[in-house]
Amino acid sequence: MLFTPVFCANAEEPRKSNFDRQTIDIGIVVTDIEKSLEFYKKAIGFSEAEGFKVGGKFPKLVGLTDGAPLTIHVLKLGEEEHATTLKLMQVGSKKPARLTKQPHIHTIAGLSYLTIFVNDVDAVMNRAKKLGYKPYAKSPQILPEGLPQDVCLLMLKDPDGNFVEIVGPLTSELEAKK
């Protein structure tokens, strides 16, 4: 095995990360853009920022689509410049997106769920219920022993069946302890 050492111009200078930001953007292909926008904006609380389109030959050249143009809806988790971003898109393609039924987070390989930390799980749960989304399984539940006990996990599924974990305090639980 050949090993080539890498030398810094200034040995006293620590290496800098190659990451421009310390957040990532997540792209989600959906089957009904309006339902998905409603879920992520009204139930979860994302705000919509200016989206964009990608057309011409580019989507096919880089492997994004089979040539279909993209319209990307950009949702932000907060107002900070580099807040986490969800990019939702419904692609009108020759081969439409297919749904995979996922009963648990471990039943498919690959990206399996989103975790969103909030200050009030009850607020998210109440908004979701008003829109017809129910907690998944027997959630919300306080985290198990060894993890913070004033925090719970609410599991929801978006309109396409993707798992969305909501983690934070239950206001009703905290009020009951007072």
C-alpha positions in Angstrom: 0.0 0.0 0.0 1.4 3.4 -1.0 1.0 6.1 1.6 1.6 9.7 0.6 1.8 12.1 3.5 0.0 15.4 3.2 1.8 18.4 4.5 0.2 21.7 5.5 1.9 24.9 4.4 2.0 26.0 8.0 2.5 23.0 10.4 1.2 25.2 13.3 -2.1 25.8 11.5 -4.8 23.2 12.2 -6.6 21.7 9.3 -9.9 23.3 8.5 -12.9 21.3 7.6 -13.9 21.0 4.0 -17.5 21.7 4.9 -18.9 25.0 3.8 -21.8 24.6 6.3 -22.6 22.5 9.2 -26.1 21.7 8.1 -27.3 19.5 5.2 -30.1 19.9 2.7 -32.4 16.9 2.4 -34.2 16.2 -0.9 -37.5 14.3 -0.7 -39.4 13.1 -3.8 -43.1 13.1 -3.1 -46.2 11.7 -4.8 -48.4 14.7 -3.9 -46.6 18.0 -3.5 -49.6 19.9 -2.1 -50.2 17.3 0.7 -46.5 17.1 1.5 -46.2 20.9 1.7 -49.3 21.0 4.0 -47.8 18.4 6.3 -44.3 19.9 6.6 -45.5 23.5 6.8 -48.7 23.3 8.8 -48.1 20.2 11.0 -44.4 20.3 11.5 -43.8 24.1 11.2 -41.3 24.5 8.4 -41.5 27.8 6.5 -41.3 28.0 2.7 -38.5 29.9 1.1 -37.9 30.7 -2.5 -37.7 27.5 -4.6 -36.1 26.9 -7.9 -36.4 24.9 -11.2 -33.8 22.7 -12.9 -34.5 22.0 -16.5 -32.9 21.4 -19.9 -30.3 18.7 -20.2 -28.8 19.1 -16.7 -31.1 16.8 -14.7 -30.3 13.9 -16.9 -26.6 14.7 -17.4 -26.0 14.5 -13.6 -28.4 11.6 -12.9 -31.1 13.5 -11.1 -33.9 12.4 -13.4 -34.6 10.6 -16.7 -34.7 14.0 -18.4 -37.8 15.3 -16.6 -37.5 18.9 -15.3 -37.6 19.6 -11.6 -39.5 22.1 -9.6 -38.0 22.3 -6.1 -40.0 23.6 -3.1 -37.6 24.8 -0.4 -38.7 24.5 3.2 -36.5 25.9 6.0 -36.3 24.9 9.7 -35.8 28.4 11.1 -34.8 31.8 9.9 -31.0 31.4 10.0 -29.2 31.7 6.7 -27.9 28.1 6.9 -30.9 26.5 8.6 -31.7 22.9 7.7 -33.5 22.7 4.4 -36.0 20.2 3.0 -36.3 20.3 -0.7 -39.6 18.7 -1.8 -40.2 17.8 -5.4 -42.9 15.9 -7.3 -41.3 14.8 -10.6 -43.4 14.3 -13.7 -41.4 11.5 -15.2 -41.8 8.5 -17.5 -41.2 6.4 -14.4 -43.1 7.9 -11.5 -41.9 7.6 -7.9 -43.1 4.4 -6.2 -44.0 4.2 -2.6 -42.3 1.6 -0.3 -44.3 0.6 2.8 -42.1 0.8 5.8 -43.6 -0.5 9.0 -40.4 0.3 11.1 -37.3 2.4 10.5 -35.1 -0.8 10.1 -37.1 -2.4 7.4 -35.5 -0.7 4.4 -31.9 0.3 3.8 -30.9 3.9 3.2 -32.3 7.1 4.6 -35.1 6.0 6.9 -36.3 8.9 9.0 -35.9 12.5 9.9 -35.5 13.7 13.5 -36.7 17.2 14.3 -36.0 18.7 17.7 -38.8 21.0 19.0 -39.6 23.0 22.1 -43.2 21.7 22.3 -44.1 18.3 21.0 -47.8 18.9 22.0 -48.0 21.8 19.5 -46.8 19.6 16.6 -49.0 16.7 17.7 -52.1 18.9 17.9 -51.4 20.5 14.5 -50.8 17.1 12.9 -54.1 15.7 14.4 -56.1 18.7 13.0 -54.7 17.8 9.6 -55.6 14.1 10.0 -52.2 12.7 10.9 -52.1 10.5 14.0 -49.1 9.5 16.1 -47.5 6.3 14.9 -47.7 3.2 17.1 -47.9 4.2 20.8 -46.1 7.5 20.5 -45.5 9.9 22.0 -43.4 8.2 24.7 -40.9 9.6 27.3 -37.4 8.5 26.3 -36.2 5.3 28.1 -34.1 5.4 31.3 -30.5 6.6 30.6 -31.7 9.3 28.2 -33.2 12.7 29.2 -36.4 12.1 31.1 -38.1 15.4 30.3 -38.0 14.6 26.6 -40.3 12.4 24.5 -40.5 11.1 21.0 -43.5 11.5 18.8 -43.4 9.4 15.6 -45.4 10.6 12.6 -45.5 9.5 9.0 -45.7 12.1 6.2 -48.2 11.7 3.3 -45.8 9.2 1.5 -45.2 7.1 4.7 -41.8 8.6 5.6 -41.0 8.5 9.3 -40.6 11.9 11.0 -39.5 11.8 14.6 -40.4 14.8 16.7 -38.3 15.0 19.8 -38.7 17.4 22.7 -40.7 18.1 25.8 -44.4 17.4 26.1 -45.9 20.6 27.5 -48.8 18.7 29.0 -46.4 16.4 30.8 -44.4 19.3 32.1 -47.5 21.1 33.3 -48.7 17.9 35.1 -45.4 17.8 37.1 -45.9 21.4 38.4 
